[in-house]
């Protein structure tokens, strides 16, 4: 167990002084500590608390303004601001502050109690009754659950989890505590545990709608859209007007590829929406997927107009790849990116957007500065550990031997339906997908999460990254086990298909699991989409992904990942010779007809001219290359990275001999 730092010990001492109402001593100590840690959330909060109790309300409000600029999602700062406005007899401002507090953190009894009194004083009987109901609800809950809920809402996940786990150990099953533990799991992306906890809650309390809503969101995050749709329909049956349930329903339509229906549902939600920017963005994404470019651009503009500094809207415009920003838009983005009030997420989204916009204007030096800043901000939020992937690669090489494959040669599901396209992002995989999906016998789906989900199941609960159960478990499984997994994969992916003989699974990171894929689907086709390393790695460094791909946000990480990818692919080619078809992106661009025939021959498909004219095929495409694959090929794109070559010496050095052996 780690020991508290000197700063943490001093914060505890100051909190003790304030709790003992020794406000002068507490304020003096807080002022001294702020000289060392001027942006510390808790010290700023304790200074404001002491200032208010000492009667210096203006100073307290100034401290709270500074705290908001640094920690805008901290609920107790708004509660404290509400107390300041009460002291100044400013009822309207106090109500606004307390409401902001409880919107972030519903488990604040003091804020609800103050709201009840303020509403009664100002003649708002209905609002007073609602606030009183919240007070009564919190009084019924165990103190530990309220405390943990407040910690969770303020982002203190470790402390919240410690409190709630201790409570569950001593009190057994408690649905609200179990739901809170599941929500902590969702925040930490431990989705399998969260799913099991919420299923247990719903077994005990099937009418507990907030838990069912959380459960449906977990299913969406796990790409289990069919099951999520079933949960959304149950919620809508109970309350057809609930906006969050209706939004959830639209999300499941997107996941199931029912894009026209999703747009209809999102547009129905726009009238009266408190946060229309997110709805406009969802509509725009769906229109982009359908290839309706001009409508998508209009929707992205509507999203940017609905919320100032909305980084996701600006980055989404840049991510069309073919959109060109006007000078006034560049100024808007620059102003938003440099504003002190801009959140970290909005800031890095704006950085990536500005990087792309300035690249299009051939201002490469400034563009590179924005790409570097955006990557650094995104990497600071990431928990990616390159050594985990590298260790897994060594284990795959050790476990997936010719002997393992020979022992299970009669296993797996015999169907030849799936075509897997694997490799790194930004390697030309969407182009290969579009070519194949232009064939009358091939269904283009999306980046399916089914193989990663099977891997999570094989890894088991609470996986130890230093001693993982997967891939070692592959050596203990039988041919029948692999047949069962193959049949499960085919069954679970059927929802994305419309009856064609073959379908594409374009999850790039599946290259990590080619051994498993071969064992469970021995007749599936596997295509390795490969691109020259400098172009591929820089393409990733300037791309902000919607989720995952955490290895792409630093030069060291992406170079290590590319090198490890080559190492693992070399192993698959050695132990499964001829099993994987490699398509080199540069070769595909230089000789489209010849490489299209290679692809079709490998997949056992007759030649069709539509595969050459792939850009005419109308279908939904979700990846960053969606606009590019709707245009004929152009060779100029292969060497775009060279505009940045003066600043990419570190990348070249980190890649080392991968610069030549990627062609081996």
Secondary structure, DSSP 8 states (H G I E B T S, - for coil): -----HHHHHHHHHHHHHHTT-HHHHHHHHHHHHTT-TT-HHHHHHHHHHHHHTT-HHHHHHHHHHHHHH-TT-HHHHHHHHHHHHHTT-HHHHHHHHHHHHHH-S--HHHHHHHHHHHHHTT-HHHHHHHHHHHHHHHHS-HHHHHHHHHHHTT-HHHHHHHHHHHHHHH---HHHHHHHHHHHHHTT-HHHHHHHHHHHHHH-TT-HHHHHHHHHHHHHTT-HHHHHHHHHHHHHH-TT-HHHHHHHHHHHHHTT-HHHHHHHHHHHHTT-TTHHHHHHHHHHHHHHTT-HHHHHHHHHHHHHHSTT-HHHHHHHHTTSS----HHHHHHHHHHHH-TT--HHHHHHHHHHHHHHHHHTT-HHHHHHHHHHHHHHHHHT----HHHHHHHHHHHHHHS-HHHHHHTTT-S-----EEEEEE-TTSSHHHHHHHHHTSTTEEEEE---HHHHHHHHHH-TT--TTS-STTGGGGG--HHHHHHHHHHHHHHTGGG--S-SEEEE--GGGGGGHHHHHHH-TT-EEEEEE--HHHHHHHHHT---SS--GGGSSHHHHHHHHHHHHHHHHHHHHHSTTSEEEEEHHHHHH-HHHHHHHHHHHHT----GGGTTGGG------STTTTGGGS---GGGGGGGGGGGGG-HHHHHHHTTHHHHTT-
